[in-house]
Amino acid sequence: MEENRFDFNPNELVQFLKKDPSQFTRVDLMRFIEERRIRSLNFRYVAEDGKLKSLNFVPHNREHLETILSSGERVDGSSLFSFVEAGSSDLYVIPRYRTAFMNPFTEEPTLEILCSFYNSKGQPLESAPEYVLRKAHRRFREETGYNIKALGELEYYVRSYSDELYPLVDQKGYHQSKPFAKFEELRVEALELCARAGCKIKYGHSEVGSFSKDGEDFEQHEIEFLVTDIEEAADQLVIAKWIMRMLAYQYGVELSFAPKITVGKAGSGMHVHLMIEKDGKNLLIEENRLSDIAKKGIAGLLDISKAITAFGNTIPTSYLRLVPHQEAPTSICWGDRNRSVLVRVPLGWIGASQMIKDANPADEAVPDEGGSRQTFEIRSPDGSADIYGLMAALVVGIHHGLEMEGALELADRLYVDYNIFKETERAAEKRLESLPESCWESADSLQASREVFEKGGVFPPGMIDNIIRKLKSYEDKGLSERLYGKHDEIHKLVMEHLHCS
């Protein structure tokens, strides 16, 4: 029975090895490669631009394969990270076996593995985003005894030539089905391929954004993942973005995770749901209500939310999305089931376990033995995010809230139970602070809060300096006002950042 539980898993390695990916070893991968007669192997790793890079291998014998898997390979770090000097630029890339999956696009069977960066002394590269996340989560676990789980939501637009049959209805795309959502098949295939690559998928659907312009259709969709360890959640988002772009390329269409496609239409976010747990128990709920731990975590995120945009909203068009009335947050606050706030506490099936019995009277009542699924969701990040850096920043924010004096009072003060976007609530909204309006302001916010991120050696000071410098290089302070009504300039800016991260 223990082995049978792996049979339904879509990842070929899990089916073959009959074990969880976290337990994969070098010997496991070699056995899989040999028995499946796999001739090609790719190392994948995320550089400073947020995109997956690749290093391709064709092992010529067993010894060569073992060397690749056990020792990794050298790469030019100065071509991957701006903070690495060309004079001493060599880095090692070392495979993380748990991330291995079969490439769904190659004719020749090919194994893919995500890698981590190590320096000349064989130590983890301190400023590598993947390692910063590992440090943040390790410090959190050691100092609190808790664990953080997460899930991401990938929103994206598919850009194609207009189809006169069943034309798109402007900004009415939410949960539309084909033929009113033309690229449902692409989305469903993406779900399957991501699952086969080890991603834990919750669901997919079409999103609000849909419009036609100048003979082109722009159709918005979303793929949401299941809650898992926050480090694994980051890996899954990176893999999924690569798979979805590759799939769109095969379909002959353009797929973009950019935060804004055009002014006046819904932008694309990358919302992240978070859960704090201990020994497998969700700590966000206590006696059927939101726990103090949850409120403190939320308060911590809100307290440094301006600085978090430095990791989650990294390009000028990010701030064309973070404007009122465009399905994106602007005010620093939180609430229950409220999509106008920065941090939302969604429905969590609390006290609602017998709905299935009401909908299906002939069925027996299903006992609720799965534990609480409650999360809280930060809604500011978008597809430009440095995924590992963002997840690390969210861990730091939650940790900050658990340690911060007055966290519960701050949570009470920033709770809202009204729609921020309504004109009638403008007076109430004025008491709330706002998120930055540009990369320049985001950089200033990070500078003001940098001690929180550098605490415990999580974010190296040089990394913070580099992020601030990059954000300020856009010189976009007051950009929204400068671009108001200048549609050609806005279009040029959108195209420049269409394929962010």
Stockholm file with secondary structure:
# STOCKHOLM 1.0

chainA/1-501         MEENRFDFNPNELVQFLKKDPSQFTRVDLMRFIEERRIRSLNFRYVAEDGKLKSLNFVPHNREHLETILSSGERVDGSSLFSFVEAGSSDLYVIPRYRTAFMNPFTEEPTLEILCSFYNSKGQPLESAPEYVLRKAHRRFREETGYNIKALGELEYYVRSYSDELYPLVDQKGYHQSKPFAKFEELRVEALELCARAGCKIKYGHSEVGSFSKDGEDFEQHEIEFLVTDIEEAADQLVIAKWIMRMLAYQYGVELSFAPKITVGKAGSGMHVHLMIEKDGKNLLIEENRLSDIAKKGIAGLLDISKAITAFGNTIPTSYLRLVPHQEAPTSICWGDRNRSVLVRVPLGWIGASQMIKDANPADEAVPDEGGSRQTFEIRSPDGSADIYGLMAALVVGIHHGLEMEGALELADRLYVDYNIFKETERAAEKRLESLPESCWESADSLQASREVFEKGGVFPPGMIDNIIRKLKSYEDKGLSERLYGKHDEIHKLVMEHLHCS
#=GR chainA/1-501 SS CTTGGGTTCSCHHHHHHTSCGGGCCHHHHHHHHHHTTCCEEEEEEECTTSSEEEEEECCCSHHHHHHHHHHCEEEEGGGTCTTSCGGGCEEEEEECGGGCEECSSCSSCEEEEEEEEECTTSCBCTTCHHHHHHHHHHHHHHHHSCEEEEEEEEEEEEEEECCSSSCCCTTCCTTCCTTTSTTHHHHHHHHHHHHHTTCCEEEEEEEEEEEEETTEEEEEEEEEECCEEHHHHHHHHHHHHHHHHHHHHHHTCEEECCSCSSTTSCCCBCCEEEEEEETTEECSEETTEECHHHHHHHHHHHHTHHHHHHHHCCSTTHHHHSSTTSSSCCBSCEEESCTTSSEEECCCCTTCTTHHHHHCTTSCCCCCCSCCCCCEEECCCBTTSCHHHHHHHHHHHHHHHHHCTTHHHHHHHTBCCSCTTSGGGHHHHTTSCBCCSSHHHHHHHHHHHHHHHHGGGSSCHHHHHHHHHHHHHTCCTTHHHHHTTCHHHHHHHHHHTTTCC
#=GC SS_cons         CTTGGGTTCSCHHHHHHTSCGGGCCHHHHHHHHHHTTCCEEEEEEECTTSSEEEEEECCCSHHHHHHHHHHCEEEEGGGTCTTSCGGGCEEEEEECGGGCEECSSCSSCEEEEEEEEECTTSCBCTTCHHHHHHHHHHHHHHHHSCEEEEEEEEEEEEEEECCSSSCCCTTCCTTCCTTTSTTHHHHHHHHHHHHHTTCCEEEEEEEEEEEEETTEEEEEEEEEECCEEHHHHHHHHHHHHHHHHHHHHHHTCEEECCSCSSTTSCCCBCCEEEEEEETTEECSEETTEECHHHHHHHHHHHHTHHHHHHHHCCSTTHHHHSSTTSSSCCBSCEEESCTTSSEEECCCCTTCTTHHHHHCTTSCCCCCCSCCCCCEEECCCBTTSCHHHHHHHHHHHHHHHHHCTTHHHHHHHTBCCSCTTSGGGHHHHTTSCBCCSSHHHHHHHHHHHHHHHHGGGSSCHHHHHHHHHHHHHTCCTTHHHHHTTCHHHHHHHHHHTTTCC
//
